[in-house]
């Protein structure tokens, strides 16, 4: 295999690797964005759960205070 052929092959591999890295980078960014959306939804669910728990505790306290 000549040097020119090796260089051509190396160039093709480099281009393929570049495309792969760009694709992976795009995928990672999409996954990070999705993780952020999920995190926001989980935080909201946590806040709602805390609110429901506090409301339940208040109702229970009022029931226990009744004669």
CHARMM internal coordinates of N, CA and C (Angstrom, degrees):
IC EDIT
DIST 1 N 1 CA 1.4568
DIST 1 CA 1 C 1.5330
ANGL 1 N 1 CA 1 C 107.78
DIST 1 C 2 N 1.3221
ANGL 1 CA 1 C 2 N 115.81
DIHE 1 N 1 CA 1 C 2 N 130.00
DIST 2 N 2 CA 1.4649
ANGL 1 C 2 N 2 CA 120.30
DIHE 1 CA 1 C 2 N 2 CA -177.29
DIST 2 CA 2 C 1.5339
ANGL 2 N 2 CA 2 C 110.61
DIHE 1 C 2 N 2 CA 2 C -78.51
DIST 2 C 3 N 1.2984
ANGL 2 CA 2 C 3 N 114.25
DIHE 2 N 2 CA 2 C 3 N 166.97
DIST 3 N 3 CA 1.4653
ANGL 2 C 3 N 3 CA 119.85
DIHE 2 CA 2 C 3 N 3 CA 178.89
DIST 3 CA 3 C 1.5244
ANGL 3 N 3 CA 3 C 110.18
DIHE 2 C 3 N 3 CA 3 C -62.85
DIST 3 C 4 N 1.3131
ANGL 3 CA 3 C 4 N 117.28
DIHE 3 N 3 CA 3 C 4 N -39.67
DIST 4 N 4 CA 1.4681
ANGL 3 C 4 N 4 CA 120.97
DIHE 3 CA 3 C 4 N 4 CA 178.79
DIST 4 CA 4 C 1.5268
ANGL 4 N 4 CA 4 C 110.99
DIHE 3 C 4 N 4 CA 4 C -62.05
DIST 4 C 5 N 1.3264
ANGL 4 CA 4 C 5 N 116.29
DIHE 4 N 4 CA 4 C 5 N -41.04
DIST 5 N 5 CA 1.4679
ANGL 4 C 5 N 5 CA 120.36
DIHE 4 CA 4 C 5 N 5 CA 178.90
DIST 5 CA 5 C 1.5274
ANGL 5 N 5 CA 5 C 110.35
DIHE 4 C 5 N 5 CA 5 C -66.33
DIST 5 C 6 N 1.3088
ANGL 5 CA 5 C 6 N 115.41
DIHE 5 N 5 CA 5 C 6 N -40.90
DIST 6 N 6 CA 1.4693
ANGL 5 C 6 N 6 CA 119.42
DIHE 5 CA 5 C 6 N 6 CA 178.18
DIST 6 CA 6 C 1.5266
ANGL 6 N 6 CA 6 C 110.73
DIHE 5 C 6 N 6 CA 6 C -64.03
DIST 6 C 7 N 1.3202
ANGL 6 CA 6 C 7 N 115.46
DIHE 6 N 6 CA 6 C 7 N -42.89
DIST 7 N 7 CA 1.4640
ANGL 6 C 7 N 7 CA 119.85
DIHE 6 CA 6 C 7 N 7 CA 178.93
DIST 7 CA 7 C 1.5245
ANGL 7 N 7 CA 7 C 110.88
DIHE 6 C 7 N 7 CA 7 C -63.33
DIST 7 C 8 N 1.3064
ANGL 7 CA 7 C 8 N 117.05
DIHE 7 N 7 CA 7 C 8 N -42.02
DIST 8 N 8 CA 1.4671
ANGL 7 C 8 N 8 CA 121.50
DIHE 7 CA 7 C 8 N 8 CA 177.93
DIST 8 CA 8 C 1.5316
ANGL 8 N 8 CA 8 C 110.34
DIHE 7 C 8 N 8 CA 8 C -62.06
DIST 8 C 9 N 1.3116
ANGL 8 CA 8 C 9 N 115.76
DIHE 8 N 8 CA 8 C 9 N -44.50
DIST 9 N 9 CA 1.4674
ANGL 8 C 9 N 9 CA 120.14
DIHE 8 CA 8 C 9 N 9 CA 179.70
DIST 9 CA 9 C 1.5310
ANGL 9 N 9 CA 9 C 110.75
DIHE 8 C 9 N 9 CA 9 C -64.53
DIST 9 C 10 N 1.3179
ANGL 9 CA 9 C 10 N 115.68
DIHE 9 N 9 CA 9 C 10 N -41.90
DIST 10 N 10 CA 1.4618
ANGL 9 C 10 N 10 CA 120.18
DIHE 9 CA 9 C 10 N 10 CA 178.54
DIST 10 CA 10 C 1.5314
ANGL 10 N 10 CA 10 C 110.89
DIHE 9 C 10 N 10 CA 10 C -63.63
DIST 10 C 11 N 1.3185
ANGL 10 CA 10 C 11 N 116.11
DIHE 10 N 10 CA 10 C 11 N -40.87
DIST 11 N 11 CA 1.4669
ANGL 10 C 11 N 11 CA 121.04
DIHE 10 CA 10 C 11 N 11 CA 177.89
DIST 11 CA 11 C 1.5251
ANGL 11 N 11 CA 11 C 110.72
DIHE 10 C 11 N 11 CA 11 C -62.31
DIST 11 C 12 N 1.3172
ANGL 11 CA 11 C 12 N 116.96
DIHE 11 N 11 CA 11 C 12 N -43.36
DIST 12 N 12 CA 1.4701
ANGL 11 C 12 N 12 CA 120.56
DIHE 11 CA 11 C 12 N 12 CA 178.54
DIST 12 CA 12 C 1.5266
ANGL 12 N 12 CA 12 C 111.15
DIHE 11 C 12 N 12 CA 12 C -62.90
DIST 12 C 13 N 1.3177
ANGL 12 CA 12 C 13 N 116.75
DIHE 12 N 12 CA 12 C 13 N -42.20
DIST 13 N 13 CA 1.4725
ANGL 12 C 13 N 13 CA 120.60
DIHE 12 CA 12 C 13 N 13 CA 179.01
DIST 13 CA 13 C 1.5260
ANGL 13 N 13 CA 13 C 110.76
DIHE 12 C 13 N 13 CA 13 C -65.40
DIST 13 C 14 N 1.3403
ANGL 13 CA 13 C 14 N 115.45
DIHE 13 N 13 CA 13 C 14 N -39.62
DIST 14 N 14 CA 1.4657
ANGL 13 C 14 N 14 CA 119.61
DIHE 13 CA 13 C 14 N 14 CA 178.50
DIST 14 CA 14 C 1.5267
ANGL 14 N 14 CA 14 C 110.44
DIHE 13 C 14 N 14 CA 14 C -62.46
DIST 14 C 15 N 1.3193
ANGL 14 CA 14 C 15 N 117.16
DIHE 14 N 14 CA 14 C 15 N -44.68
DIST 15 N 15 CA 1.4602
ANGL 14 C 15 N 15 CA 121.13
DIHE 14 CA 14 C 15 N 15 CA 179.04
DIST 15 CA 15 C 1.5272
ANGL 15 N 15 CA 15 C 111.23
DIHE 14 C 15 N 15 CA 15 C -62.59
DIST 15 C 16 N 1.3263
ANGL 15 CA 15 C 16 N 116.28
DIHE 15 N 15 CA 15 C 16 N -41.30
DIST 16 N 16 CA 1.4599
ANGL 15 C 16 N 16 CA 120.14
DIHE 15 CA 15 C 16 N 16 CA 178.81
DIST 16 CA 16 C 1.5284
ANGL 16 N 16 CA 16 C 110.71
DIHE 15 C 16 N 16 CA 16 C -64.71
DIST 16 C 17 N 1.3276
ANGL 16 CA 16 C 17 N 116.32
DIHE 16 N 16 CA 16 C 17 N -42.11
DIST 17 N 17 CA 1.4707
ANGL 16 C 17 N 17 CA 120.10
DIHE 16 CA 16 C 17 N 17 CA 177.99
DIST 17 CA 17 C 1.5252
ANGL 17 N 17 CA 17 C 111.24
DIHE 16 C 17 N 17 CA 17 C -64.65
DIST 17 C 18 N 1.3122
ANGL 17 CA 17 C 18 N 116.46
DIHE 17 N 17 CA 17 C 18 N -39.59
DIST 18 N 18 CA 1.4664
ANGL 17 C 18 N 18 CA 120.83
DIHE 17 CA 17 C 18 N 18 CA 178.41
DIST 18 CA 18 C 1.5269
ANGL 18 N 18 CA 18 C 110.57
DIHE 17 C 18 N 18 CA 18 C -61.33
DIST 18 C 19 N 1.3101
ANGL 18 CA 18 C 19 N 116.69
DIHE 18 N 18 CA 18 C 19 N -45.28
DIST 19 N 19 CA 1.4703
ANGL 18 C 19 N 19 CA 120.46
DIHE 18 CA 18 C 19 N 19 CA 177.90
DIST 19 CA 19 C 1.5229
ANGL 19 N 19 CA 19 C 111.20
DIHE 18 C 19 N 19 CA 19 C -62.53
DIST 19 C 20 N 1.3238
ANGL 19 CA 19 C 20 N 116.77
DIHE 19 N 19 CA 19 C 20 N -39.89
DIST 20 N 20 CA 1.4607
ANGL 19 C 20 N 20 CA 121.31
DIHE 19 CA 19 C 20 N 20 CA 179.59
DIST 20 CA 20 C 1.5228
ANGL 20 N 20 CA 20 C 110.54
DIHE 19 C 20 N 20 CA 20 C -64.07
DIST 20 C 21 N 1.3245
ANGL 20 CA 20 C 21 N 116.22
DIHE 20 N 20 CA 20 C 21 N -45.57
DIST 21 N 21 CA 1.4699
ANGL 20 C 21 N 21 CA 120.10
DIHE 20 CA 20 C 21 N 21 CA 179.96
DIST 21 CA 21 C 1.5277
ANGL 21 N 21 CA 21 C 110.45
DIHE 20 C 21 N 21 CA 21 C -63.93
DIST 21 C 22 N 1.3090
ANGL 21 CA 21 C 22 N 117.67
DIHE 21 N 21 CA 21 C 22 N -42.29
DIST 22 N 22 CA 1.4621
ANGL 21 C 22 N 22 CA 120.68
DIHE 21 CA 21 C 22 N 22 CA 177.92
DIST 22 CA 22 C 1.5228
ANGL 22 N 22 CA 22 C 110.79
DIHE 21 C 22 N 22 CA 22 C -61.30
DIST 22 C 23 N 1.3155
ANGL 22 CA 22 C 23 N 116.96
DIHE 22 N 22 CA 22 C 23 N -42.51
DIST 23 N 23 CA 1.4567
ANGL 22 C 23 N 23 CA 121.48
DIHE 22 CA 22 C 23 N 23 CA 178.69
DIST 23 CA 23 C 1.5278
ANGL 23 N 23 CA 23 C 111.07
DIHE 22 C 23 N 23 CA 23 C -64.34
DIST 23 C 24 N 1.3232
ANGL 23 CA 23 C 24 N 116.09
DIHE 23 N 23 CA 23 C 24 N -44.53
DIST 24 N 24 CA 1.4731
ANGL 23 C 24 N 24 CA 120.12
DIHE 23 CA 23 C 24 N 24 CA 178.64
DIST 24 CA 24 C 1.5236
ANGL 24 N 24 CA 24 C 110.91
DIHE 23 C 24 N 24 CA 24 C -64.00
DIST 24 C 25 N 1.3051
ANGL 24 CA 24 C 25 N 116.97
DIHE 24 N 24 CA 24 C 25 N -39.71
DIST 25 N 25 CA 1.4602
ANGL 24 C 25 N 25 CA 121.24
DIHE 24 CA 24 C 25 N 25 CA 178.88
DIST 25 CA 25 C 1.5277
ANGL 25 N 25 CA 25 C 110.47
DIHE 24 C 25 N 25 CA 25 C -61.66
DIST 25 C 26 N 1.3116
ANGL 25 CA 25 C 26 N 116.09
DIHE 25 N 25 CA 25 C 26 N -44.20
DIST 26 N 26 CA 1.4680
ANGL 25 C 26 N 26 CA 121.04
DIHE 25 CA 25 C 26 N 26 CA 178.04
DIST 26 CA 26 C 1.5325
ANGL 26 N 26 CA 26 C 110.21
DIHE 25 C 26 N 26 CA 26 C -61.86
DIST 26 C 27 N 1.3126
ANGL 26 CA 26 C 27 N 116.37
DIHE 26 N 26 CA 26 C 27 N -44.04
DIST 27 N 27 CA 1.4710
ANGL 26 C 27 N 27 CA 121.16
DIHE 26 CA 26 C 27 N 27 CA 179.43
DIST 27 CA 27 C 1.5213
ANGL 27 N 27 CA 27 C 110.92
DIHE 26 C 27 N 27 CA 27 C -62.67
DIST 27 C 28 N 1.3209
ANGL 27 CA 27 C 28 N 116.88
DIHE 27 N 27 CA 27 C 28 N -42.64
DIST 28 N 28 CA 1.4722
ANGL 27 C 28 N 28 CA 120.65
DIHE 27 CA 27 C 28 N 28 CA 179.49
DIST 28 CA 28 C 1.5243
ANGL 28 N 28 CA 28 C 109.95
DIHE 27 C 28 N 28 CA 28 C -62.46
DIST 28 C 29 N 1.3095
ANGL 28 CA 28 C 29 N 117.72
DIHE 28 N 28 CA 28 C 29 N -43.57
DIST 29 N 29 CA 1.4707
ANGL 28 C 29 N 29 CA 120.41
DIHE 28 CA 28 C 29 N 29 CA 178.90
DIST 29 CA 29 C 1.5332
ANGL 29 N 29 CA 29 C 110.71
DIHE 28 C 29 N 29 CA 29 C -61.42
DIST 29 C 30 N 1.3141
ANGL 29 CA 29 C 30 N 116.74
DIHE 29 N 29 CA 29 C 30 N -41.81
DIST 30 N 30 CA 1.4649
ANGL 29 C 30 N 30 CA 119.83
DIHE 29 CA 29 C 30 N 30 CA 177.56
DIST 30 CA 30 C 1.5274
ANGL 30 N 30 CA 30 C 111.06
DIHE 29 C 30 N 30 CA 30 C -62.48
DIST 30 C 31 N 1.3317
ANGL 30 CA 30 C 31 N 116.80
DIHE 30 N 30 CA 30 C 31 N -42.18
DIST 31 N 31 CA 1.4642
ANGL 30 C 31 N 31 CA 120.84
DIHE 30 CA 30 C 31 N 31 CA 179.71
DIST 31 CA 31 C 1.5293
ANGL 31 N 31 CA 31 C 111.49
DIHE 30 C 31 N 31 CA 31 C -65.67
DIST 31 C 32 N 1.3220
ANGL 31 CA 31 C 32 N 116.57
DIHE 31 N 31 CA 31 C 32 N -38.99
DIST 32 N 32 CA 1.4699
ANGL 31 C 32 N 32 CA 120.14
DIHE 31 CA 31 C 32 N 32 CA 177.90
DIST 32 CA 32 C 1.5209
ANGL 32 N 32 CA 32 C 110.06
DIHE 31 C 32 N 32 CA 32 C -64.83
DIST 32 C 33 N 1.3165
ANGL 32 CA 32 C 33 N 117.32
DIHE 32 N 32 CA 32 C 33 N -43.69
DIST 33 N 33 CA 1.4678
ANGL 32 C 33 N 33 CA 120.80
DIHE 32 CA 32 C 33 N 33 CA 177.57
DIST 33 CA 33 C 1.5263
ANGL 33 N 33 CA 33 C 110.83
DIHE 32 C 33 N 33 CA 33 C -60.31
DIST 33 C 34 N 1.3136
ANGL 33 CA 33 C 34 N 116.82
DIHE 33 N 33 CA 33 C 34 N -44.08
DIST 34 N 34 CA 1.4693
ANGL 33 C 34 N 34 CA 121.06
DIHE 33 CA 33 C 34 N 34 CA 179.18
DIST 34 CA 34 C 1.5255
ANGL 34 N 34 CA 34 C 110.44
DIHE 33 C 34 N 34 CA 34 C -64.29
DIST 34 C 35 N 1.3246
ANGL 34 CA 34 C 35 N 117.19
DIHE 34 N 34 CA 34 C 35 N -40.29
DIST 35 N 35 CA 1.4628
ANGL 34 C 35 N 35 CA 120.73
DIHE 34 CA 34 C 35 N 35 CA 178.60
DIST 35 CA 35 C 1.5255
ANGL 35 N 35 CA 35 C 110.45
DIHE 34 C 35 N 35 CA 35 C -62.86
DIST 35 C 36 N 1.3163
ANGL 35 CA 35 C 36 N 117.04
DIHE 35 N 35 CA 35 C 36 N -39.30
DIST 36 N 36 CA 1.4723
ANGL 35 C 36 N 36 CA 120.67
DIHE 35 CA 35 C 36 N 36 CA 177.25
DIST 36 CA 36 C 1.5232
ANGL 36 N 36 CA 36 C 111.18
DIHE 35 C 36 N 36 CA 36 C -63.53
DIST 36 C 37 N 1.3355
ANGL 36 CA 36 C 37 N 116.46
DIHE 36 N 36 CA 36 C 37 N -42.33
DIST 37 N 37 CA 1.4771
ANGL 36 C 37 N 37 CA 119.68
DIHE 36 CA 36 C 37 N 37 CA 178.37
DIST 37 CA 37 C 1.5261
ANGL 37 N 37 CA 37 C 110.39
DIHE 36 C 37 N 37 CA 37 C -63.28
DIST 37 C 38 N 1.3082
ANGL 37 CA 37 C 38 N 116.69
DIHE 37 N 37 CA 37 C 38 N -42.91
DIST 38 N 38 CA 1.4644
ANGL 37 C 38 N 38 CA 120.91
DIHE 37 CA 37 C 38 N 38 CA 179.25
DIST 38 CA 38 C 1.5236
ANGL 38 N 38 CA 38 C 110.00
DIHE 37 C 38 N 38 CA 38 C -64.09
DIST 38 C 39 N 1.3298
ANGL 38 CA 38 C 39 N 116.81
DIHE 38 N 38 CA 38 C 39 N -41.79
DIST 39 N 39 CA 1.4603
ANGL 38 C 39 N 39 CA 121.22
DIHE 38 CA 38 C 39 N 39 CA 179.65
DIST 39 CA 39 C 1.5250
ANGL 39 N 39 CA 39 C 110.93
DIHE 38 C 39 N 39 CA 39 C -60.91
DIST 39 C 40 N 1.3229
ANGL 39 CA 39 C 40 N 116.74
DIHE 39 N 39 CA 39 C 40 N -42.46
DIST 40 N 40 CA 1.4721
ANGL 39 C 40 N 40 CA 120.51
DIHE 39 CA 39 C 40 N 40 CA 177.80
DIST 40 CA 40 C 1.5202
ANGL 40 N 40 CA 40 C 110.58
DIHE 39 C 40 N 40 CA 40 C -62.43
DIST 40 C 41 N 1.3214
ANGL 40 CA 40 C 41 N 116.73
DIHE 40 N 40 CA 40 C 41 N -42.09
DIST 41 N 41 CA 1.4702
ANGL 40 C 41 N 41 CA 119.85
DIHE 40 CA 40 C 41 N 41 CA 179.82
DIST 41 CA 41 C 1.5236
ANGL 41 N 41 CA 41 C 111.23
DIHE 40 C 41 N 41 CA 41 C -66.49
DIST 41 C 42 N 1.3363
ANGL 41 CA 41 C 42 N 116.87
DIHE 41 N 41 CA 41 C 42 N -39.37
DIST 42 N 42 CA 1.4632
ANGL 41 C 42 N 42 CA 120.11
DIHE 41 CA 41 C 42 N 42 CA 177.88
DIST 42 CA 42 C 1.5242
ANGL 42 N 42 CA 42 C 111.15
DIHE 41 C 42 N 42 CA 42 C -65.77
DIST 42 C 43 N 1.3315
ANGL 42 CA 42 C 43 N 117.28
DIHE 42 N 42 CA 42 C 43 N -39.41
DIST 43 N 43 CA 1.4555
ANGL 42 C 43 N 43 CA 120.20
DIHE 42 CA 42 C 43 N 43 CA 176.77
DIST 43 CA 43 C 1.5212
ANGL 43 N 43 CA 43 C 111.23
DIHE 42 C 43 N 43 CA 43 C -62.45
DIST 43 C 44 N 1.3232
ANGL 43 CA 43 C 44 N 116.42
DIHE 43 N 43 CA 43 C 44 N -41.48
DIST 44 N 44 CA 1.4611
ANGL 43 C 44 N 44 CA 120.10
DIHE 43 CA 43 C 44 N 44 CA 177.45
DIST 44 CA 44 C 1.5229
ANGL 44 N 44 CA 44 C 110.62
DIHE 43 C 44 N 44 CA 44 C -63.36
DIST 44 C 45 N 1.3124
ANGL 44 CA 44 C 45 N 117.15
DIHE 44 N 44 CA 44 C 45 N -44.41
DIST 45 N 45 CA 1.4581
ANGL 44 C 45 N 45 CA 121.47
DIHE 44 CA 44 C 45 N 45 CA 177.85
DIST 45 CA 45 C 1.5224
ANGL 45 N 45 CA 45 C 110.56
DIHE 44 C 45 N 45 CA 45 C -60.54
DIST 45 C 46 N 1.3215
ANGL 45 CA 45 C 46 N 117.44
DIHE 45 N 45 CA 45 C 46 N -41.02
DIST 46 N 46 CA 1.4669
ANGL 45 C 46 N 46 CA 122.01
DIHE 45 CA 45 C 46 N 46 CA 178.55
DIST 46 CA 46 C 1.5276
ANGL 46 N 46 CA 46 C 110.00
DIHE 45 C 46 N 46 CA 46 C -62.62
DIST 46 C 47 N 1.3308
ANGL 46 CA 46 C 47 N 117.44
DIHE 46 N 46 CA 46 C 47 N -45.26
DIST 47 N 47 CA 1.4647
ANGL 46 C 47 N 47 CA 120.94
DIHE 46 CA 46 C 47 N 47 CA 179.50
DIST 47 CA 47 C 1.5260
ANGL 47 N 47 CA 47 C 111.04
DIHE 46 C 47 N 47 CA 47 C -63.02
DIST 47 C 48 N 1.3128
ANGL 47 CA 47 C 48 N 116.84
DIHE 47 N 47 CA 47 C 48 N -41.83
DIST 48 N 48 CA 1.4668
ANGL 47 C 48 N 48 CA 120.43
DIHE 47 CA 47 C 48 N 48 CA 178.56
DIST 48 CA 48 C 1.5195
ANGL 48 N 48 CA 48 C 110.22
DIHE 47 C 48 N 48 CA 48 C -63.80
DIST 48 C 49 N 1.3227
ANGL 48 CA 48 C 49 N 116.43
DIHE 48 N 48 CA 48 C 49 N -42.27
DIST 49 N 49 CA 1.4647
ANGL 48 C 49 N 49 CA 120.78
DIHE 48 CA 48 C 49 N 49 CA 178.66
DIST 49 CA 49 C 1.5196
ANGL 49 N 49 CA 49 C 111.16
DIHE 48 C 49 N 49 CA 49 C -62.01
DIST 49 C 50 N 1.3178
ANGL 49 CA 49 C 50 N 117.34
DIHE 49 N 49 CA 49 C 50 N -41.90
DIST 50 N 50 CA 1.4654
ANGL 49 C 50 N 50 CA 120.70
DIHE 49 CA 49 C 50 N 50 CA 176.91
DIST 50 CA 50 C 1.5237
ANGL 50 N 50 CA 50 C 110.85
DIHE 49 C 50 N 50 CA 50 C -62.01
DIST 50 C 51 N 1.3229
ANGL 50 CA 50 C 51 N 116.47
DIHE 50 N 50 CA 50 C 51 N -41.89
DIST 51 N 51 CA 1.4662
ANGL 50 C 51 N 51 CA 121.08
DIHE 50 CA 50 C 51 N 51 CA 179.56
DIST 51 CA 51 C 1.5332
ANGL 51 N 51 CA 51 C 110.38
DIHE 50 C 51 N 51 CA 51 C -63.49
DIST 51 C 52 N 1.3151
ANGL 51 CA 51 C 52 N 117.23
DIHE 51 N 51 CA 51 C 52 N -44.46
DIST 52 N 52 CA 1.4632
ANGL 51 C 52 N 52 CA 121.33
DIHE 51 CA 51 C 52 N 52 CA 179.14
DIST 52 CA 52 C 1.5279
ANGL 52 N 52 CA 52 C 109.90
DIHE 51 C 52 N 52 CA 52 C -63.45
DIST 52 C 53 N 1.3302
ANGL 52 CA 52 C 53 N 116.63
DIHE 52 N 52 CA 52 C 53 N -42.21
DIST 53 N 53 CA 1.4608
ANGL 52 C 53 N 53 CA 120.62
DIHE 52 CA 52 C 53 N 53 CA 178.67
DIST 53 CA 53 C 1.5194
ANGL 53 N 53 CA 53 C 111.69
DIHE 52 C 53 N 53 CA 53 C -62.50
DIST 53 C 54 N 1.3269
ANGL 53 CA 53 C 54 N 116.93
DIHE 53 N 53 CA 53 C 54 N -43.31
DIST 54 N 54 CA 1.4672
ANGL 53 C 54 N 54 CA 120.82
DIHE 53 CA 53 C 54 N 54 CA 178.63
DIST 54 CA 54 C 1.5258
ANGL 54 N 54 CA 54 C 110.49
DIHE 53 C 54 N 54 CA 54 C -64.74
DIST 54 C 55 N 1.3233
ANGL 54 CA 54 C 55 N 116.64
DIHE 54 N 54 CA 54 C 55 N -41.41
DIST 55 N 55 CA 1.4603
ANGL 54 C 55 N 55 CA 120.82
DIHE 54 CA 54 C 55 N 55 CA 178.39
DIST 55 CA 55 C 1.5251
ANGL 55 N 55 CA 55 C 110.28
DIHE 54 C 55 N 55 CA 55 C -63.33
DIST 55 C 56 N 1.3159
ANGL 55 CA 55 C 56 N 116.90
DIHE 55 N 55 CA 55 C 56 N -43.64
DIST 56 N 56 CA 1.4638
ANGL 55 C 56 N 56 CA 121.04
DIHE 55 CA 55 C 56 N 56 CA 178.69
DIST 56 CA 56 C 1.5253
ANGL 56 N 56 CA 56 C 110.58
DIHE 55 C 56 N 56 CA 56 C -62.22
DIST 56 C 57 N 1.3191
ANGL 56 CA 56 C 57 N 117.56
DIHE 56 N 56 CA 56 C 57 N -43.25
DIST 57 N 57 CA 1.4656
ANGL 56 C 57 N 57 CA 121.50
DIHE 56 CA 56 C 57 N 57 CA 179.68
DIST 57 CA 57 C 1.5237
ANGL 57 N 57 CA 57 C 110.58
DIHE 56 C 57 N 57 CA 57 C -62.56
DIST 57 C 58 N 1.3272
ANGL 57 CA 57 C 58 N 116.90
DIHE 57 N 57 CA 57 C 58 N -40.79
DIST 58 N 58 CA 1.4704
ANGL 57 C 58 N 58 CA 120.90
DIHE 57 CA 57 C 58 N 58 CA 178.73
DIST 58 CA 58 C 1.5235
ANGL 58 N 58 CA 58 C 111.07
DIHE 57 C 58 N 58 CA 58 C -64.87
DIST 58 C 59 N 1.3107
ANGL 58 CA 58 C 59 N 117.13
DIHE 58 N 58 CA 58 C 59 N -43.42
DIST 59 N 59 CA 1.4741
ANGL 58 C 59 N 59 CA 120.46
DIHE 58 CA 58 C 59 N 59 CA 178.16
DIST 59 CA 59 C 1.5254
ANGL 59 N 59 CA 59 C 110.91
DIHE 58 C 59 N 59 CA 59 C -63.53
DIST 59 C 60 N 1.3190
ANGL 59 CA 59 C 60 N 116.74
DIHE 59 N 59 CA 59 C 60 N -41.06
DIST 60 N 60 CA 1.4657
ANGL 59 C 60 N 60 CA 120.85
DIHE 59 CA 59 C 60 N 60 CA 179.28
DIST 60 CA 60 C 1.5228
ANGL 60 N 60 CA 60 C 110.35
DIHE 59 C 60 N 60 CA 60 C -64.45
DIST 60 C 61 N 1.3216
ANGL 60 CA 60 C 61 N 116.83
DIHE 60 N 60 CA 60 C 61 N -42.11
DIST 61 N 61 CA 1.4640
ANGL 60 C 61 N 61 CA 120.78
DIHE 60 CA 60 C 61 N 61 CA 178.28
DIST 61 CA 61 C 1.5261
ANGL 61 N 61 CA 61 C 110.52
DIHE 60 C 61 N 61 CA 61 C -60.30
DIST 61 C 62 N 1.3302
ANGL 61 CA 61 C 62 N 116.89
DIHE 61 N 61 CA 61 C 62 N -44.21
DIST 62 N 62 CA 1.4665
ANGL 61 C 62 N 62 CA 120.90
DIHE 61 CA 61 C 62 N 62 CA 179.89
DIST 62 CA 62 C 1.5307
ANGL 62 N 62 CA 62 C 110.78
DIHE 61 C 62 N 62 CA 62 C -63.87
DIST 62 C 63 N 1.3267
ANGL 62 CA 62 C 63 N 116.84
DIHE 62 N 62 CA 62 C 63 N -39.91
DIST 63 N 63 CA 1.4683
ANGL 62 C 63 N 63 CA 119.57
DIHE 62 CA 62 C 63 N 63 CA 178.43
DIST 63 CA 63 C 1.5263
ANGL 63 N 63 CA 63 C 111.33
DIHE 62 C 63 N 63 CA 63 C -65.47
DIST 63 C 64 N 1.3069
ANGL 63 CA 63 C 64 N 116.79
DIHE 63 N 63 CA 63 C 64 N -37.91
DIST 64 N 64 CA 1.4555
ANGL 63 C 64 N 64 CA 120.09
DIHE 63 CA 63 C 64 N 64 CA -179.98
DIST 64 CA 64 C 1.5252
ANGL 64 N 64 CA 64 C 112.17
DIHE 63 C 64 N 64 CA 64 C -70.32
DIST 64 C 65 N 1.3363
ANGL 64 CA 64 C 65 N 117.53
DIHE 64 N 64 CA 64 C 65 N -25.33
DIST 65 N 65 CA 1.4546
ANGL 64 C 65 N 65 CA 121.82
DIHE 64 CA 64 C 65 N 65 CA 179.59
DIST 65 CA 65 C 1.5252
ANGL 65 N 65 CA 65 C 112.65
DIHE 64 C 65 N 65 CA 65 C -80.49
DIST 65 C 66 N 1.3218
ANGL 65 CA 65 C 66 N 117.66
DIHE 65 N 65 CA 65 C 66 N -18.15
DIST 66 N 66 CA 1.4615
ANGL 65 C 66 N 66 CA 120.08
DIHE 65 CA 65 C 66 N 66 CA -179.10
DIST 66 CA 66 C 1.5321
ANGL 66 N 66 CA 66 C 110.46
DIHE 65 C 66 N 66 CA 66 C -69.89
DIST 66 C 67 N 1.3593
ANGL 66 CA 66 C 67 N 115.19
DIHE 66 N 66 CA 66 C 67 N 140.01
DIST 67 N 67 CA 1.4754
ANGL 66 C 67 N 67 CA 118.19
DIHE 66 CA 66 C 67 N 67 CA 179.14
DIST 67 CA 67 C 1.5097
ANGL 67 N 67 CA 67 C 113.80
DIHE 66 C 67 N 67 CA 67 C -70.23
END
COOR INIT
IC SEED 1 N 1 CA 1 C
IC BUILD
